[in-house]
Amino acid sequence: MSEHDGAPGAVESLVTAPAAGADPVIRDRVEIVSGGVAGDRYCTEGAESGGDVSAAGDAGSGGHFALDACEVTLVAAEALDAVREATGIDVSDGRHRRNVVVRGFGEGMDDLLDATVAVGEAHLRPTRRRPPCAHVEQLAGEDGLASALKGRGGLCCAVLEPGTVAVGDPVRIVDPDPRAAGAAIAERLRGTADRNDGGDPDA
């Protein structure tokens, strides 16, 4: 549990890179804007009006993060811990190349998918998993990193509300995935029905 406002999670680390292939930069605070993280290579804000194209997307991939709603990336601190314990590879210096390291939701952060998530002042919606690629391994200079991150590569997020995010900020679910919430309600209703059906009518 986080000690911040009773939130179950917290921001442990923040990472940006100014251009494709550039070294990651550990930040204490970032501004999440409508196109991503300000100053990050995948941020699209300003790109259409003459901004630096290399900052809007990976030069080798045609800006695929911007096209597939991967404006901000999250990764679980628990996943990075598991990678270090299993392989000895420590990428806490940002070589995982994900923007926000979150602790408190488990390695896969399953509960965050398709939910509205408050991260500091910003609201994000994790839309899908972000699988690791060989390019991450190459940039990190760690053989086996992509394999170790399989299933632990983090989540792609769309920006719903911009805002400032700082290390230590709370992370909480504002609105759960509607499908998961509906399934939970249905499960509770089934449980109630089962208990009612199982009672002794003559008692």
BAZADO-751593 format. One record per residue (C-alpha): x, z, y; residue number from 0. Coordinates in Angstrom, 2 decimals, always signed. Example, Ala and Ser with C-alpha at 12.3 -4.5 7.8 and 13.67 -1.06 7.14 Angstrom:
<pts>
pt px->+12.30, pz->+7.80, py->-4.50, lolo->0
pt px->+13.67, pz->+7.14, py->-1.06, lolo->1
</pts>
This chain:
<pts>
pt px->+0.00, pz->+0.00, py->+0.00, lolo->0
pt px->+1.11, pz->-0.74, py->+3.54, lolo->1
pt px->+1.12, pz->+2.08, py->+6.03, lolo->2
pt px->-0.08, pz->-0.28, py->+8.75, lolo->3
pt px->-3.80, pz->+0.09, py->+9.53, lolo->4
pt px->-4.55, pz->+0.68, py->+5.87, lolo->5
pt px->-3.77, pz->-2.96, py->+5.09, lolo->6
pt px->-2.71, pz->-3.66, py->+1.50, lolo->7
pt px->+0.22, pz->-5.84, py->+2.57, lolo->8
pt px->+2.86, pz->-6.25, py->+5.24, lolo->9
pt px->+5.25, pz->-8.87, py->+6.59, lolo->10
pt px->+8.70, pz->-8.21, py->+5.18, lolo->11
pt px->+10.65, pz->-11.15, py->+6.57, lolo->12
pt px->+10.20, pz->-14.24, py->+8.78, lolo->13
pt px->+12.13, pz->-17.49, py->+8.39, lolo->14
pt px->+12.34, pz->-20.76, py->+10.31, lolo->15
pt px->+14.62, pz->-23.78, py->+10.23, lolo->16
pt px->+14.96, pz->-25.97, py->+13.35, lolo->17
pt px->+15.38, pz->-29.27, py->+11.47, lolo->18
pt px->+15.27, pz->-30.71, py->+7.98, lolo->19
pt px->+18.26, pz->-29.43, py->+5.99, lolo->20
pt px->+19.23, pz->-26.93, py->+8.68, lolo->21
pt px->+20.23, pz->-23.41, py->+7.71, lolo->22
pt px->+17.34, pz->-20.94, py->+7.67, lolo->23
pt px->+17.10, pz->-18.49, py->+10.56, lolo->24
pt px->+15.85, pz->-14.94, py->+9.95, lolo->25
pt px->+13.50, pz->-13.92, py->+12.76, lolo->26
pt px->+12.07, pz->-10.58, py->+13.87, lolo->27
pt px->+9.06, pz->-12.27, py->+15.46, lolo->28
pt px->+7.51, pz->-15.75, py->+15.51, lolo->29
pt px->+4.65, pz->-17.50, py->+17.25, lolo->30
pt px->+2.19, pz->-19.21, py->+14.95, lolo->31
pt px->+0.58, pz->-22.07, py->+16.84, lolo->32
pt px->-2.06, pz->-24.63, py->+15.93, lolo->33
pt px->+0.49, pz->-26.83, py->+14.14, lolo->34
pt px->+2.52, pz->-24.21, py->+12.32, lolo->35
pt px->+5.37, pz->-21.86, py->+13.27, lolo->36
pt px->+6.82, pz->-22.62, py->+16.70, lolo->37
pt px->+10.39, pz->-23.85, py->+16.39, lolo->38
pt px->+10.12, pz->-24.62, py->+12.68, lolo->39
pt px->+10.86, pz->-28.07, py->+11.26, lolo->40
pt px->+7.32, pz->-28.51, py->+9.97, lolo->41
pt px->+5.48, pz->-27.52, py->+13.13, lolo->42
pt px->+3.36, pz->-30.47, py->+14.31, lolo->43
pt px->+2.33, pz->-29.10, py->+17.72, lolo->44
pt px->+3.59, pz->-31.53, py->+20.33, lolo->45
pt px->+4.77, pz->-34.11, py->+17.79, lolo->46
pt px->+2.12, pz->-36.65, py->+18.81, lolo->47
pt px->+3.08, pz->-36.41, py->+22.46, lolo->48
pt px->+6.73, pz->-37.23, py->+22.07, lolo->49
pt px->+7.96, pz->-34.10, py->+20.31, lolo->50
pt px->+10.93, pz->-34.14, py->+17.98, lolo->51
pt px->+9.76, pz->-35.85, py->+14.80, lolo->52
pt px->+12.39, pz->-34.07, py->+12.75, lolo->53
pt px->+10.78, pz->-30.78, py->+13.75, lolo->54
pt px->+7.37, pz->-32.00, py->+12.62, lolo->55
pt px->+8.31, pz->-32.74, py->+9.06, lolo->56
pt px->+11.04, pz->-33.18, py->+6.51, lolo->57
pt px->+12.84, pz->-36.40, py->+7.37, lolo->58
pt px->+13.20, pz->-37.17, py->+3.68, lolo->59
pt px->+9.53, pz->-36.72, py->+2.87, lolo->60
pt px->+7.62, pz->-38.30, py->+5.72, lolo->61
pt px->+6.40, pz->-34.98, py->+7.03, lolo->62
pt px->+4.45, pz->-34.20, py->+3.86, lolo->63
pt px->+3.88, pz->-30.54, py->+4.80, lolo->64
pt px->+1.91, pz->-31.63, py->+7.86, lolo->65
pt px->-0.13, pz->-34.10, py->+5.82, lolo->66
pt px->-1.09, pz->-31.66, py->+3.07, lolo->67
pt px->-2.10, pz->-28.74, py->+5.32, lolo->68
pt px->+1.08, pz->-26.82, py->+4.66, lolo->69
pt px->+1.50, pz->-25.71, py->+8.24, lolo->70
pt px->+2.77, pz->-22.24, py->+7.31, lolo->71
pt px->+4.24, pz->-21.11, py->+4.00, lolo->72
pt px->+3.98, pz->-17.64, py->+2.48, lolo->73
pt px->+6.00, pz->-16.22, py->-0.39, lolo->74
pt px->+5.68, pz->-12.86, py->-2.12, lolo->75
pt px->+8.50, pz->-10.35, py->-1.76, lolo->76
pt px->+7.65, pz->-9.33, py->-5.34, lolo->77
pt px->+8.36, pz->-12.91, py->-6.48, lolo->78
pt px->+11.78, pz->-12.90, py->-4.81, lolo->79
pt px->+12.49, pz->-9.50, py->-6.39, lolo->80
pt px->+11.59, pz->-10.93, py->-9.81, lolo->81
pt px->+13.87, pz->-13.93, py->-9.29, lolo->82
pt px->+16.77, pz->-11.64, py->-8.36, lolo->83
pt px->+16.17, pz->-9.36, py->-11.34, lolo->84
pt px->+15.88, pz->-12.26, py->-13.80, lolo->85
pt px->+18.72, pz->-14.47, py->-12.54, lolo->86
pt px->+20.85, pz->-12.50, py->-10.09, lolo->87
pt px->+19.98, pz->-15.06, py->-7.39, lolo->88
pt px->+19.24, pz->-13.30, py->-4.09, lolo->89
pt px->+17.55, pz->-15.52, py->-1.52, lolo->90
pt px->+16.43, pz->-12.74, py->+0.80, lolo->91
pt px->+18.58, pz->-14.47, py->+3.44, lolo->92
pt px->+15.83, pz->-17.09, py->+3.79, lolo->93
pt px->+17.16, pz->-19.75, py->+1.43, lolo->94
pt px->+13.76, pz->-19.80, py->-0.26, lolo->95
pt px->+12.73, pz->-21.74, py->+2.89, lolo->96
pt px->+9.27, pz->-20.17, py->+3.20, lolo->97
pt px->+8.13, pz->-18.93, py->+6.60, lolo->98
pt px->+6.60, pz->-15.54, py->+5.86, lolo->99
pt px->+7.62, pz->-13.09, py->+3.14, lolo->100
pt px->+4.68, pz->-10.81, py->+2.30, lolo->101
pt px->+4.71, pz->-7.65, py->+0.21, lolo->102
pt px->+1.65, pz->-6.04, py->-1.33, lolo->103
pt px->-0.27, pz->-8.81, py->-3.14, lolo->104
pt px->+1.82, pz->-9.38, py->-6.28, lolo->105
pt px->+4.06, pz->-12.27, py->-7.32, lolo->106
pt px->+1.37, pz->-14.95, py->-7.26, lolo->107
pt px->-0.72, pz->-13.61, py->-4.35, lolo->108
pt px->-3.79, pz->-14.82, py->-6.26, lolo->109
pt px->-6.26, pz->-12.91, py->-4.06, lolo->110
pt px->-5.10, pz->-14.78, py->-0.97, lolo->111
pt px->-5.92, pz->-18.31, py->-2.16, lolo->112
pt px->-8.77, pz->-19.83, py->-0.11, lolo->113
pt px->-9.33, pz->-16.52, py->+1.69, lolo->114
pt px->-9.05, pz->-15.93, py->+5.43, lolo->115
pt px->-5.94, pz->-13.79, py->+5.84, lolo->116
pt px->-4.85, pz->-11.90, py->+8.96, lolo->117
pt px->-1.06, pz->-11.97, py->+9.26, lolo->118
pt px->-0.15, pz->-10.03, py->+12.36, lolo->119
pt px->-2.25, pz->-11.56, py->+15.15, lolo->120
pt px->-2.68, pz->-14.90, py->+13.36, lolo->121
pt px->-5.36, pz->-15.92, py->+10.88, lolo->122
pt px->-4.32, pz->-18.22, py->+8.04, lolo->123
pt px->-6.04, pz->-19.80, py->+5.06, lolo->124
pt px->-3.82, pz->-20.24, py->+1.98, lolo->125
pt px->-5.07, pz->-23.52, py->+0.50, lolo->126
pt px->-2.85, pz->-24.11, py->-2.53, lolo->127
pt px->+0.35, pz->-23.13, py->-4.27, lolo->128
pt px->+3.66, pz->-24.51, py->-3.05, lolo->129
pt px->+5.80, pz->-25.39, py->-6.08, lolo->130
pt px->+9.56, pz->-25.21, py->-5.67, lolo->131
pt px->+11.50, pz->-28.48, py->-5.68, lolo->132
pt px->+15.03, pz->-29.54, py->-6.52, lolo->133
pt px->+15.72, pz->-29.98, py->-2.80, lolo->134
pt px->+15.27, pz->-26.23, py->-2.22, lolo->135
pt px->+17.76, pz->-25.54, py->-5.01, lolo->136
pt px->+20.22, pz->-28.03, py->-3.52, lolo->137
pt px->+19.97, pz->-26.56, py->-0.01, lolo->138
pt px->+20.28, pz->-23.01, py->-1.33, lolo->139
pt px->+23.29, pz->-23.93, py->-3.45, lolo->140
pt px->+21.94, pz->-21.95, py->-6.40, lolo->141
pt px->+21.59, pz->-23.67, py->-9.77, lolo->142
pt px->+18.43, pz->-22.55, py->-11.52, lolo->143
pt px->+16.60, pz->-21.44, py->-8.37, lolo->144
pt px->+13.81, pz->-24.04, py->-8.66, lolo->145
pt px->+13.16, pz->-23.02, py->-12.25, lolo->146
pt px->+13.22, pz->-19.32, py->-11.36, lolo->147
pt px->+10.70, pz->-19.91, py->-8.56, lolo->148
pt px->+8.28, pz->-21.74, py->-10.85, lolo->149
pt px->+4.94, pz->-19.97, py->-10.44, lolo->150
pt px->+6.50, pz->-17.92, py->-7.62, lolo->151
pt px->+6.97, pz->-20.61, py->-4.98, lolo->152
pt px->+4.43, pz->-19.25, py->-2.56, lolo->153
pt px->+1.35, pz->-20.61, py->-0.83, lolo->154
pt px->+0.63, pz->-23.34, py->+1.71, lolo->155
pt px->-1.52, pz->-22.19, py->+4.62, lolo->156
pt px->-3.59, pz->-23.82, py->+7.33, lolo->157
pt px->-3.65, pz->-22.11, py->+10.73, lolo->158
pt px->-7.13, pz->-20.87, py->+11.66, lolo->159
pt px->-6.16, pz->-18.75, py->+14.67, lolo->160
pt px->-2.73, pz->-18.79, py->+16.34, lolo->161
pt px->-0.95, pz->-15.56, py->+17.17, lolo->162
pt px->+2.27, pz->-13.57, py->+17.15, lolo->163
pt px->+3.63, pz->-12.30, py->+13.85, lolo->164
pt px->+6.42, pz->-9.71, py->+13.61, lolo->165
pt px->+8.26, pz->-8.07, py->+10.74, lolo->166
pt px->+6.27, pz->-5.01, py->+9.65, lolo->167
pt px->+2.92, pz->-6.42, py->+10.78, lolo->168
pt px->-0.04, pz->-5.76, py->+8.47, lolo->169
pt px->-1.41, pz->-8.45, py->+6.18, lolo->170
pt px->-5.01, pz->-8.17, py->+5.08, lolo->171
pt px->-7.85, pz->-10.28, py->+3.74, lolo->172
pt px->-10.48, pz->-10.79, py->+6.44, lolo->173
pt px->-12.83, pz->-12.90, py->+4.29, lolo->174
pt px->-12.23, pz->-13.39, py->+0.57, lolo->175
pt px->-12.47, pz->-16.76, py->-1.16, lolo->176
pt px->-16.25, pz->-17.36, py->-1.22, lolo->177
pt px->-16.10, pz->-18.52, py->-4.85, lolo->178
pt px->-14.26, pz->-15.39, py->-5.95, lolo->179
pt px->-16.61, pz->-13.17, py->-3.97, lolo->180
pt px->-19.62, pz->-14.88, py->-5.55, lolo->181
pt px->-18.15, pz->-14.45, py->-9.02, lolo->182
pt px->-17.54, pz->-10.75, py->-8.37, lolo->183
pt px->-21.15, pz->-10.27, py->-7.24, lolo->184
pt px->-22.43, pz->-12.11, py->-10.32, lolo->185
pt px->-20.24, pz->-9.94, py->-12.55, lolo->186
pt px->-21.61, pz->-6.77, py->-10.96, lolo->187
pt px->-25.17, pz->-8.01, py->-11.42, lolo->188
pt px->-24.48, pz->-8.81, py->-15.07, lolo->189
pt px->-23.06, pz->-5.33, py->-15.55, lolo->190
pt px->-26.15, pz->-3.77, py->-13.99, lolo->191
pt px->-28.43, pz->-5.85, py->-16.20, lolo->192
pt px->-26.45, pz->-4.91, py->-19.32, lolo->193
pt px->-26.71, pz->-1.22, py->-18.50, lolo->194
pt px->-30.45, pz->-1.52, py->-17.92, lolo->195
pt px->-30.98, pz->-3.46, py->-21.15, lolo->196
pt px->-28.94, pz->-0.96, py->-23.11, lolo->197
pt px->-31.00, pz->+2.08, py->-22.18, lolo->198
pt px->-33.24, pz->+3.86, py->-24.68, lolo->199
pt px->-36.85, pz->+3.04, py->-23.71, lolo->200
pt px->-38.11, pz->+6.17, py->-25.48, lolo->201
pt px->-35.67, pz->+8.55, py->-23.87, lolo->202
</pts>
